Amino acid sequence: MAVIDLNDDRDGDRGGIAAAILMNRTEKPMKPTPITAPPADAAARKAVRPVVCYPTQSLPRADLSAYRAVRDGMELVGTVVVPPRDAACWTVPAGHFFRIVSTEGAQVGDLNLFNANDLKERLYTGKTRALNGTHVGLGDQLFSNLPYLRPIATITHDTLDWYGFDEFGGSVHDVIGTRCDPYTHNLLSAGDHYHHCCHSNLTRALAKATGMTLPEAEPHIHDVLNVFMCTGFSRDTGQYFMKASPVRPGDYLEFFAEIDLLGCMSACPGGDCSSEHSSDAASCHPLLVEIYKPARLPEGWRAPAINGYDRSHGC
């Protein structure tokens, strides 16, 4: 979904583009017209400056230089191919690196991460987002869910870190989207059943990797890191949007495993997510996962301990 600021008149074609967008909009607006008259101090209320919810000056940060110092001479110890419109799992021991690599064409991946020794501990995108921002990249850490809440992986290299944020507010590697799923597809498509949404792909792959049944595996599937996906929020309605991923063959996102990890990733049926997902129309490609063992561990590194809160909750 292309997002245009209709008040931006820098481009001579802006008016025509805006008109085309308005013509393509459904008759029912995303948000209803307000029915409450603005109060006399409305402007003052809106002008209040925002406050960052989680100041992170005291947040322990990974020593990225120590991680990067052991990248040279790493030994490739395993590879996994994630087929188009499907998913696959892999394991990474603590202290190893793994890369998600674009190989044949622009393709996004929906990533779940688990503690390989305890599936109850898994990636918590909500807190990862709160502590890092809507999109993650070099030096950012991925956090696990409560009550564990600790870094489980650190991003040590990103060949798309040049992208930043574009004029629409879009960026890559988001922790804001949930994953395409057959339930939402069913809701929005008048009852259609599509079985290769990322949620279903991840469910099948986790069931296969663990020996669980599909009903047992499905509750473990969680909100994802959208690897290579370019997303943001529209400025007029605040809707989640996607646009063509800038990823090209040879690009990769690299992580350091802070704990023993079980990874599970779907090669999204939307391909590069330039037009749609949850269909067989988009051009899709495989993704490659590479697992590397460094010759030594980063200087001073220790696996993060489970969160130290005593769980008394005031009692």
C-alpha positions, -999 to +999 in steps of 0.1 A: +000+000+000+016+032-011+013+060+015+011+096+004+009+127+025-019+145+008-007+178+022+027+175+007+029+195-025+066+191-033+059+168-062+042+183-092+022+150-097+012+149-061-023+161-068-029+135-094-015+107-072-037+119-043-068+119-065-060+084-077-057+072-042-089+089-032-107+073-061-094+038-051-106+042-015-137+024-004-167+045+004-165+035+040-137+055+056-112+038+080-121+062+108-155+078+114-159+116+112-156+130+147-189+138+164-174+157+194-167+194+190-131+203+198-127+220+232-114+255+234-079+242+245-077+215+218-046+230+202-028+232+235-037+196+243-023+184+210+009+205+214+020+187+246+054+172+238+057+134+238+078+115+264+097+083+255+080+055+274+111+035+282+142+056+287+170+032+279+201+049+292+204+023+319+196-006+297+226-030+295+237-030+259+257-056+240+294-047+234+290-048+196+327-044+190+334-076+210+308-095+189+321-082+156+357-090+166+350-127+164+331-127+131+363-131+110+371-167+104+338-181+115+331-217+104+299-224+086+284-254+104+249-256+090+224-244+064+186-246+061+166-236+031+132-221+038+110-229+007+087-203-008+052-201+008+065-225+035+085-225+067+114-244+083+131-247+117+167-248+129+187-247+161+216-224+170+237-230+201+244-201+224+276-183+213+270-190+176+259-167+148+231-172+122+223-153+091+191-150+071+201-146+035+183-135+003+194-158-025+172-157-056+149-126-054+133-101-031+115-120-004+105-113+032+105-137+061+084-140+093+107-151+121+098-168+154+125-175+180+123-198+210+145-209+238+155-243+224+153-259+258+120-244+269+095-233+243+076-213+269+103-187+265+101-170+231+105-137+212+085-108+227+081-083+199+061-059+220+088-053+245+115-055+218+097-027+200+093-007+232+130-009+240+144-005+205+118+011+182+094-001+155+122-015+134+154-032+145+189-033+131+226-033+139+232-035+176+196-041+186+187-070+209+156-092+207+139-098+241+120-127+254+085-128+269+076-124+306+086-136+331+120-143+314+125-109+298+161-110+287+180-106+254+180-138+234+196-126+202+217-096+191+218-082+156+255-081+146+252-072+108+226-059+085+233-052+048+201-031+046+211-007+074+216+020+047+179+022+042+169+041+073+134+056+071+120+067+038+097+096+030+066+076+038+079+066+072+088+031+060+118+010+072+129-026+072+129-054+098+098-044+118+085-057+151+051-042+146+033-066+123+018-098+136+022-122+107-003-130+079-027-156+092-057-176+079-081-163+105-077-126+094-077-138+058-110-156+064-124-125+081-115-102+052-123-125+023-159-135+030-149-169+044-120-180+021-096-206+034-059-201+026-034-225+041+000-209+033-002-178+055+029-174+076+010-184+107+000-217+092+035-222+077+051-216+111+026-240+128+034-268+104+071-263+106+071-262+145+049-293+146+073-312+123+104-301+142+091-309+177+068-339+170+038-319+184+004-321+167-008-290+149-032-281+177-004-284+202+021-264+181-002-235+171-004-218+205+034-215+205+034-194+173+039-157+182+042-123+167+072-121+144+102-101+134+094-093+098+128-098+082+135-077+051+099-064+051+095-026+045+066-013+066+053+017+085+022+035+095+002+058+071+002+094+082-035+101+076-052+070+091-024+054+111-028+021+092+000-005+090+014-005+055+038-025+035+058-017+003+082-034-019+112-047+001+146-033-009+163-066-003+183-081-031+202-114-035+232-114-013+217-092+014+215-107+049+206-101+085+229-116+111+223-125+147+244-137+177+225-163+197+226-152+234+209-185+245+203-218+228+178-209+201+152-227+180+144-206+150+113-209+128+107-188+098+082-186+070+090-173+035+059-151+032+034-158+005+035-121-003+070-124-017+085-089-015+051-077-001+048-050-028+011-057-034-006-084-014+000-114+009-020-145+017-023-155-020-006-175-047-003-145-070+029-129-057+063-140-070+080-159-041+115-171-034+133-193-009+154-179+020+186-194+033+197-197+069+234-201+076+247-211+111+283-201+120+306-211+148+332-185+158+367-196+168+362-180+202+334-163+222+332-125+224+355-111+251+336-109+284+304-125+270+281-145+293+247-158+284+221-134+299+204-146+331+166-148+333+151-116+346+158-109+382+123-097+393+112-119+423+077-124+410+061-115+444+039-089+427+037-070+460+024-099+481 
